[in-house]
Amino acid sequence: MDKDSDIKTLNTYLSLCTEVYELSKPNPPEDAYAFYRDYAMRANGPILEPMCGTGRFLLPLLEEGFNVHGFDASDHMLKVLHAKAKTKNLDATVWKGFVEDLKLPEKYNLIFIPSGSFCLIIDPAAVKSALKTLHHHLSDDGVLLFEGETLKAVPPLDVWRGSVWYKPNGQMIMLSSLATMKDNVCNSIDKYELIHNNSIIHTEIEELKVRIYDQHELTEILKSCGFKVRVIKAFDGSATPDENDESVVYECRK
């Protein structure tokens, strides 16, 4: 990894967000996991999951015996991943870092980024830098797979929404969110409040930004970074996306 990656900080996916993530998404969706697992079966070599979060895809693959590495920029998410790996007696090769800073001697037969996480890279220059970096770390016959969210995935704009998540210890986390949209970036202001005995004992506010792509636009960006691209309907490799899909999968090869 580039030493400069240690200087960067991530202002999202903090402690309460990570707790809500684990409470709401403890396991990968079955269709998504089966889709990526199928590519892992055919990879016949090392696999990399950038932006691996709490390891909900990485750890089950590792448990099945796949040679999968991963990294993420959130200390809180990685802490959960390592704790889960320990309970499963798994030796996970995982580190902290940003995609555009990846500098490894290894080449990977499969690089995959599920759940729309790639779209958290907002700056156009950083997007191209990240894609060129992934291209460099892909073996000649390798595949880069990631999901891109569409306008159908954008929540109602300018409306406060809320949810409540209950922890095993009796505490609860209240989440209030307000989404806005500008220049194809969905900006969500998220307020997390930890409640104990009817009192707020901790608050965290995050500003989560997600870039929404037109698939033709992103395809051209991928081609400019050296990839050959096939756009796939989310988790059905035999179908093409339609206008109602909330996300599409980009299959990229050298």
ZASEMAR-800006 format. One record per residue: residue number from 1; x, y, z of N, C-alpha, C in turn; residue in three letters. Coordinates in steps of 0.05 Angstrom, whole numbers. Each point is the difference from the previous one (the first is absolute). Last residue first. Example, Ala and Ser with C-alpha at 12.3 -4.5 7.8 and 13.67 -1.06 7.14 Angstrom:
BEGIN
nr:nx:ny:nz:cax:cay:caz:cx:cy:cz:rest
2:257:-45:142:16:24:1:-15:22:14:SER
1:6:-115:-1:-18:24:0:18:24:0:ALA
end
This chain:
BEGIN
nr:nx:ny:nz:cax:cay:caz:cx:cy:cz:rest
254:-190:-143:-387:22:14:-13:-3:-4:-31:LYS
253:-88:-1:63:23:-16:-5:21:16:-15:ARG
252:-101:5:61:22:14:-13:24:-18:-3:CYS
251:-112:12:26:20:-21:-3:22:11:-18:GLU
250:-84:43:62:20:5:-21:21:-22:1:TYR
249:-109:13:35:27:-10:5:17:5:-25:VAL
248:-89:53:47:9:-17:-21:28:-9:6:VAL
247:-96:43:55:29:-2:-4:6:-18:-24:SER
246:-88:24:21:12:18:19:31:0:-2:GLU
245:-79:-23:-78:20:-11:18:13:22:17:ASP
244:-68:7:-73:-10:-1:28:21:-10:20:ASN
243:11:7:-98:-3:27:11:-9:0:29:GLU
242:56:-84:-38:-22:15:-10:-4:26:16:ASP
241:86:-77:-25:-16:16:18:-24:13:-14:PRO
240:40:-96:-31:9:27:-1:-19:17:18:THR
239:29:-111:5:-19:21:-7:13:27:-1:ALA
238:39:-86:28:-10:-5:-27:-19:22:-9:SER
237:44:-5:88:20:4:-21:-10:-5:-28:GLY
236:-40:33:95:-9:-19:-20:18:4:-25:ASP
235:2:55:81:3:-27:9:-13:-21:-19:PHE
234:-12:100:-26:10:-8:27:-8:-28:7:ALA
233:16:28:-101:-21:3:19:9:-10:27:LYS
232:75:34:-68:-17:-23:6:-22:8:19:ILE
231:81:37:-76:-18:8:21:-21:-22:4:VAL
230:107:6:-37:-27:-12:-5:-18:8:23:ARG
229:104:33:-45:-22:0:19:-25:-14:-10:VAL
228:116:18:-4:-22:-9:-17:-24:-6:18:LYS
227:86:69:23:-17:-24:4:-18:-5:-24:PHE
226:65:76:21:12:-24:-11:-17:-25:2:GLY
225:-19:95:23:20:-10:19:11:-27:-9:CYS
224:-68:45:-48:22:19:0:22:-9:19:SER
223:-81:-48:-3:15:-5:-24:24:18:-1:LYS
222:-59:13:71:14:-26:3:17:-5:-25:LEU
221:-57:74:-3:22:5:20:17:-25:2:ILE
220:-78:-7:-51:21:16:-14:24:6:18:GLU
219:-75:-43:38:13:-18:-19:22:14:-15:THR
218:-56:50:57:20:-15:15:15:-20:-19:LEU
217:-70:51:-38:22:18:10:21:-16:14:GLU
216:-77:-45:-26:16:6:-24:24:18:8:HIS
215:-66:-22:65:18:-23:-6:17:5:-24:GLN
214:-31:74:70:-12:-11:-24:19:-22:-10:ASP
213:3:29:105:10:-1:-27:-21:-7:-21:TYR
212:18:44:106:-19:-16:-16:9:3:-29:ILE
211:51:10:102:-2:10:-28:-19:-19:-15:ARG
210:6:27:108:1:-22:-19:-4:11:-28:VAL
209:22:30:112:-4:8:-28:3:-24:-18:LYS
208:-19:31:110:6:-22:-18:-6:8:-29:LEU
207:18:41:103:-10:10:-26:10:-20:-21:GLU
206:-21:-2:114:17:-6:-23:-13:12:-25:GLU
205:-1:1:117:-12:11:-25:19:-5:-23:ILE
204:-22:-37:109:19:3:-22:-15:9:-25:GLU
203:-12:-11:117:-10:8:-26:23:1:-20:THR
202:-32:-40:107:21:5:-20:-13:6:-27:HIS
201:-51:-13:79:26:-1:13:23:5:-19:ILE
200:-113:16:17:20:-1:-21:28:1:14:ILE
199:-91:-41:47:17:24:-3:20:-5:-22:SER
198:-65:-65:36:-15:23:-10:16:26:-2:ASN
197:41:-85:25:-19:9:20:-14:26:-7:ASN
196:68:-12:-68:1:-18:23:-17:11:22:HIS
195:30:13:-113:-19:5:21:3:-21:22:ILE
194:54:50:-90:0:-23:17:-17:6:25:LEU
193:3:41:-105:-3:6:29:-2:-26:16:GLU
192:27:45:-105:-2:-24:16:0:8:30:TYR
191:-16:47:-104:4:5:29:-6:-25:15:LYS
190:24:34:-107:-9:-21:17:7:6:29:ASP
189:-10:42:-107:9:7:27:-13:-19:19:ILE
188:24:-7:-109:-18:-8:22:13:9:26:SER
187:5:16:-114:13:7:26:-20:-6:22:ASN
186:22:-26:-110:-21:-1:22:14:5:26:CYS
185:27:27:-105:9:-10:26:-22:2:20:VAL
184:-2:34:-92:1:-29:0:13:-12:25:ASN
183:-18:95:-8:21:-9:-18:5:-30:1:ASP
182:-60:23:76:12:21:-16:23:-11:-17:LYS
181:-84:-24:81:13:-9:-25:11:24:-15:MET
180:-35:-39:107:-1:20:-21:16:-10:-24:THR
179:-45:-41:102:15:-2:-26:-6:23:-18:ALA
178:-3:-32:111:-11:19:-20:17:-1:-25:LEU
177:-21:-60:100:14:5:-25:-15:20:-17:SER
176:12:-53:105:-15:19:-15:16:9:-24:SER
175:-2:-83:81:13:12:-23:-19:18:-15:LEU
174:19:-51:103:-19:13:-17:16:13:-23:MET
173:18:-84:73:12:21:-16:-22:11:-19:ILE
172:4:-55:103:-9:1:-28:14:24:-14:MET
171:10:-76:92:2:27:-12:-12:0:-28:GLN
170:9:-81:50:-24:16:7:1:28:-9:GLY
169:64:-74:-19:2:9:28:-23:17:9:ASN
168:11:-34:-91:-5:-22:19:0:9:29:PRO
167:-30:71:-75:25:-15:6:-7:-22:20:LYS
166:-61:56:-77:3:-8:28:24:-18:3:TYR
165:-38:84:-69:14:-26:1:5:-8:29:TRP
164:-64:71:-69:10:-6:27:12:-29:-1:VAL
163:-26:90:-72:-1:-28:7:12:-4:27:SER
162:-37:84:-78:12:-10:24:-3:-30:4:GLY
161:-1:97:-71:-9:-27:5:13:-10:25:ARG
160:-22:99:-57:13:-14:22:-12:-28:4:TRP
159:8:60:-92:-19:-10:19:15:-15:22:VAL
158:35:36:-86:-10:23:17:-22:-9:20:ASP
157:12:-72:-75:17:23:5:-14:21:17:LEU
156:-5:-113:-12:-15:25:-3:17:24:9:PRO
155:61:-80:-30:-23:2:18:-16:26:-5:PRO
154:60:-59:-72:1:25:16:-25:1:17:VAL
153:20:-68:-67:9:-6:28:0:25:18:ALA
152:-21:1:-95:-21:-15:14:7:-6:29:LYS
151:61:40:-63:-19:19:12:-22:-13:16:LEU
150:87:-59:-8:-14:17:-19:-19:20:14:THR
149:99:-59:25:-28:6:6:-12:19:-21:GLU
148:80:-78:-6:-5:29:-1:-29:5:5:GLY
147:78:-84:20:-27:9:-5:-1:31:-1:GLU
146:81:-77:-27:-10:18:21:-28:9:-8:PHE
145:94:-66:-29:-29:1:2:-8:21:21:LEU
144:89:-39:-65:-9:20:20:-30:1:-1:LEU
143:75:-79:-33:-25:14:-3:-3:20:23:VAL
142:88:-56:-57:-17:5:23:-25:16:-6:GLY
141:82:-33:-51:-25:-13:-5:-21:5:22:ASP
140:87:39:6:-7:3:-29:-27:-12:-7:ASP
139:13:33:101:15:-18:-17:-10:3:-29:SER
138:-7:81:71:-15:-22:-11:19:-17:-17:LEU
137:22:84:44:1:-23:18:-15:-24:-10:HIS
136:2:83:-49:27:-8:4:3:-25:17:HIS
135:-85:41:-12:9:-12:-25:28:-11:3:HIS
134:-34:49:71:-12:-26:-1:8:-15:-25:LEU
133:27:89:7:14:-16:21:-11:-28:0:THR
132:-43:63:-54:26:-7:-12:17:-17:19:LYS
131:-83:32:31:-4:-20:-21:26:-8:-13:LEU
130:1:69:65:-7:-26:13:-3:-21:-22:ALA
129:14:88:-29:24:-10:14:-5:-28:12:SER
128:-73:46:-37:18:-9:-21:26:-12:12:LYS
127:-60:39:60:-13:-23:-13:18:-11:-21:VAL
126:26:80:41:4:-23:18:-12:-26:-12:ALA
125:-16:81:-44:29:-7:-3:6:-24:17:ALA
124:-88:36:6:6:-13:-26:29:-8:-4:PRO
123:-51:5:96:16:18:-17:6:-14:-26:ASP
122:-46:-49:69:-16:21:-12:16:16:-21:ILE
121:-11:-100:52:22:16:-10:-13:22:-18:ILE
120:-54:-65:35:7:18:22:25:17:-7:LEU
119:-37:-72:-54:-12:27:-6:4:19:24:CYS
118:26:-93:3:18:15:-18:-10:28:-4:PHE
117:-51:-65:50:20:15:15:18:16:-19:SER
116:-80:-62:-16:2:28:-8:21:16:13:GLY
115:-18:-98:11:-17:19:16:3:29:-8:SER
114:84:-68:-20:-29:-3:0:-14:24:14:PRO
113:95:-27:-52:-9:21:19:-31:-1:0:ILE
112:94:-63:-35:-28:6:0:-7:19:22:PHE
111:81:-55:-64:-3:23:19:-30:7:-1:ILE
110:67:-88:-33:-26:12:3:2:23:20:LEU
109:78:-43:-27:-17:-11:-21:-29:11:1:ASN
108:95:50:34:-23:-16:9:-17:-9:-24:TYR
107:109:31:31:-22:3:-20:-22:-19:8:LYS
106:87:48:60:-18:-22:-9:-18:9:-23:GLU
105:63:57:49:13:-16:-21:-19:-21:-12:PRO
104:-34:96:41:8:-27:9:14:-14:-23:LEU
103:-53:94:32:26:-5:-14:11:-26:10:LYS
102:-92:73:8:9:-28:-1:26:-3:-16:LEU
101:-59:80:18:27:-2:11:12:-28:-1:ASP
100:-90:26:-28:19:13:-18:29:-1:11:GLU
99:-73:-37:52:3:-14:-26:23:12:-16:VAL
98:5:7:106:-18:10:-20:7:-13:-27:PHE
97:16:-40:106:10:15:-22:-22:9:-19:GLY
96:31:-76:85:-14:26:-3:12:14:-24:LYS
95:-7:-111:11:15:23:10:-16:26:-5:TRP
94:3:-120:1:-16:25:-4:16:23:12:VAL
93:-4:-111:-8:20:19:-10:-14:26:-9:THR
92:-29:-81:73:-8:17:-22:23:19:-7:ALA
91:-23:-95:52:23:17:-2:-4:18:-25:ASP
90:-72:-54:70:10:5:-27:23:20:0:LEU
89:-65:-40:70:27:-11:-3:11:3:-28:ASN
88:-84:35:38:-2:-22:-19:27:-14:-4:LYS
87:-10:76:57:-20:-19:10:-2:-25:-18:THR
86:57:71:-27:10:-14:24:-19:-20:11:LYS
85:-26:57:-71:20:-20:-10:10:-16:24:ALA
84:-56:73:19:-15:-23:-11:19:-22:-10:LYS
83:39:79:32:-14:-13:22:-15:-25:-10:ALA
82:41:57:-63:20:-16:14:-13:-15:23:HIS
81:-56:59:-49:9:-22:-17:20:-18:16:LEU
80:-28:80:40:-21:-20:1:8:-24:-16:VAL
79:58:72:-2:0:-11:27:-21:-22:2:LYS
78:5:51:-79:21:-21:1:1:-12:28:LEU
77:-60:72:-14:-9:-23:-15:21:-23:2:MET
76:23:82:39:-23:-13:15:-10:-25:-14:HIS
75:69:55:-40:10:-15:24:-23:-15:14:ASP
74:2:30:-105:-13:6:26:11:-18:22:SER
73:22:-3:-97:11:25:12:-12:6:27:ALA
72:23:-98:-53:-21:20:4:12:24:13:ASP
71:23:-106:-52:8:24:15:-23:20:1:PHE
70:33:-114:-24:-18:23:-1:12:24:15:GLY
69:11:-111:-48:11:21:17:-19:24:-2:HIS
68:-3:-114:-21:-11:27:-4:13:19:20:VAL
67:-6:-104:-37:24:16:6:-8:29:-5:ASN
66:-68:-84:27:10:16:-21:23:17:10:PHE
65:-57:-63:52:26:-9:-10:11:17:-23:GLY
64:-82:7:58:-3:-21:-20:26:-9:-13:GLU
63:-4:72:62:-9:-24:14:-3:-23:-19:GLU
62:18:85:-35:24:-11:13:-7:-26:15:LEU
61:-71:46:-38:17:-11:-21:25:-12:11:LEU
60:-58:44:60:-11:-25:-10:16:-13:-22:PRO
59:30:86:31:3:-22:20:-14:-26:-8:LEU
58:-7:80:-56:28:-11:2:1:-24:18:LEU
57:-81:52:-10:6:-17:-23:26:-14:4:PHE
56:-26:57:68:-23:-18:-3:1:-16:-26:ARG
55:62:68:49:7:-27:-9:-24:-18:-6:GLY
54:6:96:27:1:-18:22:5:-29:-8:THR
53:31:72:-70:-18:5:23:4:-19:23:GLY
52:43:12:-93:-13:-25:9:-17:3:25:CYS
51:57:51:-74:-24:12:14:-17:-23:12:MET
50:61:-43:-69:3:27:10:-26:9:14:PRO
49:36:-100:-24:-24:16:5:8:27:11:GLU
48:49:-87:-59:2:24:16:-27:13:3:LEU
47:53:-102:-26:-23:17:-3:4:24:18:ILE
46:61:-88:-51:-5:19:22:-23:20:-7:PRO
45:-6:-93:-52:23:16:9:-8:20:21:GLY
44:-61:-48:-59:23:-18:0:25:14:8:ASN
43:-97:26:-22:24:17:0:25:-17:0:ALA
42:-95:-29:4:13:0:-26:27:15:0:ARG
41:-55:-4:78:5:-28:-7:16:-1:-26:MET
40:-31:84:28:23:-9:17:7:-29:-7:ALA
39:-76:38:-40:24:11:-12:25:-9:16:TYR
38:-82:-25:35:3:-13:-25:25:10:-15:ASP
37:-27:42:80:13:-26:5:5:-16:-26:ARG
36:-49:82:-2:29:4:3:15:-26:6:TYR
35:-94:-6:-8:11:12:-24:30:3:2:PHE
34:-49:-28:76:2:-22:-20:13:10:-26:ALA
33:-18:64:67:21:-18:8:4:-22:-20:TYR
32:-72:59:-13:25:13:-4:24:-18:6:ALA
31:-88:-30:19:5:1:-29:27:13:-7:ASP
30:-28:-6:92:6:-26:-11:6:1:-30:GLU
29:23:80:68:-24:-10:-13:7:-26:-15:PRO
28:61:20:85:-4:10:-27:-27:-9:-12:PRO
27:13:18:106:7:-20:-20:-4:12:-28:ASN
26:-17:53:77:19:-19:12:11:-20:-20:PRO
25:-55:93:1:12:-16:-21:21:-20:11:LYS
24:-51:59:57:-18:-1:-24:10:-18:-22:SER
23:49:14:82:-27:-8:8:-18:-3:-24:LEU
22:88:31:-13:1:-27:9:-28:-10:8:GLU
21:9:90:-24:7:-16:-23:0:-30:7:TYR
20:-9:63:68:-25:-2:-15:5:-18:-25:VAL
19:75:20:51:-18:-17:16:-26:-4:-15:GLU
18:62:59:-37:9:-28:-3:-18:-19:16:THR
17:-15:92:8:-7:-8:-27:8:-30:-4:CYS
16:26:41:79:-28:-6:0:-10:-9:-27:LEU
15:93:24:9:-7:-22:17:-30:-7:-1:SER
14:37:46:-87:11:2:27:-13:-22:17:LEU
13:-4:29:-99:3:-27:11:14:1:26:TYR
12:22:86:-51:-24:-16:0:6:-28:10:THR
11:66:68:-17:-19:13:18:-27:-14:1:ASN
10:111:-21:-20:-27:-6:-9:-20:11:20:LEU
9:109:24:-30:-20:-8:21:-27:-4:-13:THR
8:115:3:-26:-28:4:-7:-18:-8:23:LYS
7:94:-17:0:-6:27:7:-29:7:-4:ILE
6:41:-84:-23:-3:2:29:-8:28:9:ASP
5:21:-23:-91:-27:-9:8:-5:2:30:SER
4:85:17:-43:-18:23:1:-28:-7:8:ASP
3:70:-65:-17:1:12:27:-19:23:3:LYS
2:-17:-82:-68:14:26:0:-2:11:28:ASP
1:-2:-107:-16:-17:24:0:17:25:0:MET
end
